[in-house]
Structure formats: structure tokens, C-alpha cells
Amino acid sequence: MTRAIEVPTLTLNDGAEIPQLGFGTFRIPPEDAERVVLAALEAGYRHIDTAAIYGNEEGVGRAIAASGIPRDELYITTKVWNSDQGRDSTLRACDASLRRLGLETIDLYLIHWPVPARDRYVETWRALEELREQGRVRSIGVSNFQVEHLERLRDETGTVPAVNQIELHPYLQQAELREYHRRHGIVTEAWSPLAKGGELLSDPAIVAIAAAHEVTPAQVVIRWHLELGNVVIPKSVHEERIRANMAVFGFALDDEQRAAIAALDRGLRTGPHPDTFTGSA
């Protein structure tokens, strides 16, 4: 197994450290998960992000076991799904994820969506606090929460998440939400960091920056996330791209290039809106 690449870490508000660059597994089919995650671990990733709803936790767990990498060198994130929100069902869901992953402890456990129509996320958050106290999870956070959802957690429980994992890329920069995170000590983590590729990676501004550094457009966008201070979890099933997405520590953007990327923001979501989403992703 290849040695881990030296990836910067960020310190969470609970004192734990999270690798700033990880590997996402959204929409990796269960039958491919072990192979793809093993390829990511071989490429040097040590931070793996999955979720119960992805259906691939067992494959992720097999890859972890097969890798032979010591557990304390890995950082594993998973998430409780919408239909499992509520105290007792969340506790059961966490146990089920632990079994599927073959782990005794999850490094970061997230509420996958706020689902405000069901109004269970505060109760679910309290269940995550229980899990942390019991040692079944090390850090707790949320995904896709808006400012009003975070404010309610803070008002009703007195605590804030360690992480909020949100859709974030140059076409959806979420400045107001990221500023809220900064003020309250919440780490911003970007899902869909490449905006599902396509248009973003062929944008003339991104292509020009890539040419200037002799790197790929995807590497430019990942580097942009890192320089903003985000945790970023690009996903690919292609081994060449998996390796390339990790090779982002040999160059830096200048002020003009960062300004050019900042100008691309257009509020474009590739996924559902957190205020209304209740179903499957």
C-alpha cells in the first residue's frame, strides 16, 4: 500500500483534526466500492466519506480491512439518512453503519439533510451528542444545513456542529453560509466540489488557470477549495483521476486567479435545495 500523501488537516471545534482532502463515494455502486476505495487508499487518501443511503458502506468497510492501513491513520465519515431521524432510530442507524463498515468508531457522523418538513433534526442532533459521549463516534456534524437550521441547533441545544458538509463549488460559493461557519467555528466541507464536472471544468476562466499551471481544470478547482480553507471530497471511479485529484499540493493560485474564480459564482445548485428536500438524492 502506498504511503499517505502529506495532506493538511483542520482542527475541529471539538479538538479533533480532519484531513482537508478526502475521497467521496456518492453514487459509487456497491459492487464497485471496494475496488474504487482501495484505489483511493493506494493513491494516498486516508479520509473516506460515505453515507448509509449510498448503499456502499460494506464495500468501504471491505476496502478498509483489505488495505491493512492502521485504523488510527484513517478518517471515516458516514451519515444518518432522513428516514432514520429521531433519537432511537438514529442510534440504531449508527450501530448499523458501524457493522457495515466493520468499525468500532466513526470519526465523523453527520445528519445527512435537515428535512425541516419532518422537524426531527434537533432530536437527531441530541442523539448524535449521545453517540459522541458513548464513544461510538468521535466528532459530530451536519450536512446541507442552512443558517436557520444551524441557529436553531445552537438556540435549542447550546452546541454547534463540528462540520457542515454542503454543496459548494465555483458556481455555488455560499459566501453567507461560509461566513456563518467562520464566526461560529464550524468547518465547511464541500460536496460536489467540481459541480459534477462538465460545464465548470470547461469554463474558460478555469481552463486558462489550468494552462498557466500546467495542471488539469479539476486540480485548479480542488486547489481553490483548499486555499479557501474548505475540506473537499472529490469523487471518481477512474484510477487516473483519483490520483490526479490528490496531486494538488505542488502549485498555488495567485490573487488574480482567485479573483477570477470568485467571479464565477452564480448560485447554481446541482443538487436539491435543503429547505425542501425530503427524499432520496
Buried (B, 14 or more C-beta within 10 A) or exposed (E): EEEBBEBEBBEBBBEBEBBBBBBBBBEBEEEEBBBBBBBBBBBBBBBBBBBBBBBBBBBBBBBBEBBEBEEEEBBBBBBBBBBBBBBEBBBBBBEBBBEBBEBEBBBBBBBBBBBBEBEBBBBBBBBBBBBBEEEBBBBBBBBBBBBEBBBBBEEEBEBBBBBBBBBBBBBBBBEEBBEBBEEBEBBBBBBBBBBEBEEBBEBEBBBEBBEBBEBBBBBBBBBBBBBBBBBBBBBBBEBEBBBBBBBBBEBEBEEEBBEBBEEBBEEBEBBBEBEEBEEEB
